[in-house]
Amino acid sequence: MKLKSSTLRTFTSVHTWVGLVAGFGLFVAFYAGAITVFHHDLQAWQTPHTPLSAEQGLANAQQLLDETLARHPKAREHVGMVFPGGEYPQAASYWQDEGGTWRYATLDNLDGSDKMPGGALSELVNELHYTLGIPVAGRYLMGIVSLLYGLALISGVIIHLPRLADDLFALRPGRNLKRFWQDAHNVIGVLSLPMHVMFAVTGALLSLAMLVMVALNPLVFRGELMAALGPAMDTAPVATAAGREQPMGSLAMLHARSVEVARAQGLASFEPAYFKLAHAGDASATIEISGESPGSLGPVGSVALNANTGAVLATQLPGSRDANHATLASAYALHFGEYGNTWVRVLYFVLGIGGAFLFYSGNLLWVESRRKRRQAEQGRAQAGMARATVGVCIGVCVAISVAFIATQLAQWPALRIAGDHELTVRVACFVTWALCALWAALRPPVRGARELLWAAAITTALVPIAHGAVTGAWPWLTALQGQWSLFSIDAGALAMAFGFAWLARATARRARDGEPNSVWADPRARAAQVASTLVTD
């Protein structure tokens, strides 16, 4: 199939400019998203804890529930709780007070606070993934970016389809830097195309679903959609308080009952993670227990029970749920790799890092395609794009690594960091990111890239060191003890540190040995090499 030259130019322009507009946001989303794939492991890594037996975990959860209901009457209307386990090291309850503010309590803080305990780092990385750290509007912005991402994918396929067979596995290193980056960009983009299409579709769905519902509510649903949304999203039927007291069943009984119901519906396993309780102590009390069934598409499901007797009220479990729950659960699982085992999550991590490289290389291609080959001084647009790419993309890599370090140091008794640890981690991240962007803006592009890549390598290598120094959980110890959640985070950080160091050395070689007329050339390094050669001769 051969396209007209005018058609090819049109799709090339669309691909280029859509990629440039959305590329910065997509780099942040993919890099942070690659880390978010391991959010269960990250929860364990960021909060030092002693592993509890299942019985002790349920006993702690029961004690916390009893204390929460006794101390906070408003919680008796609706209260939620996470069970202690792999994702959350300690039980935590949450409810809305009289003013509508969410409150969170643990056995260490029964009076409650306005912060969910132990989730500062994982929540920050997840926010960077789906909102870029921008409150409220960031989620919808990323939805629009996902739509642009889909448009870039379609135009990219149309551009490369005519010569797909010839160029698919072509990777031609050498002095022609633009050709090498083009080959790398094409190979990664084409080979991972099915996954990128899935990321674009599910990203747009998860980000824009609420905005679409708000728009369609008065047009299609006669203003009744929002009132029906809550019951449609929940599993437990809506019930009003009966006004008659009745003692509630134990959490151990309700926990076991939910597992029994899931197995009766054909699921090999069901691991309760959290629950929502309504009208505690009333005859019409209901509890909705949600958990995961590994090995199924959309593994998160829920069982609704009578909180007093354990009688089944409703279920939304894999293989036997309505279209609404199946669609949302499947979209979430596909987007984050929740449906598979550890190797599936490793694949998603590699695809996330590869996707980030795709957008980074796209910006480099734009810079190289506009390089003035006959003069050393390059245009302001090329230099500006190079600086922005370095500051935003490499800067966020440094910032996330600093957030990892800050998470551990904020818990180190030797430093006695007082105040809000979550705020400490967020400030460390965003201030570092801003400083990296400023540094890139003030330095020549190639020097800024080399220096920030070394900064990324050093800070990322310090992640397991900070973890070991604060908690004593050094990588070799966690490996020997079989604590693979902790080991995977530290080992992954070391692997990424080596990758950043390799890129820093490659950037230095390009500055010294590559084409002299480029924003990526370093005249001082080249002059020093020539002088050294003359002295040697």
Order of alpha helices (4+ residues) and beta strands (2+ residues): alpha-alpha-alpha-beta-beta-beta-beta-alpha-alpha-alpha-alpha-alpha-alpha-alpha-beta-beta-beta-beta-alpha-alpha-alpha-alpha-alpha-alpha-alpha-alpha-alpha
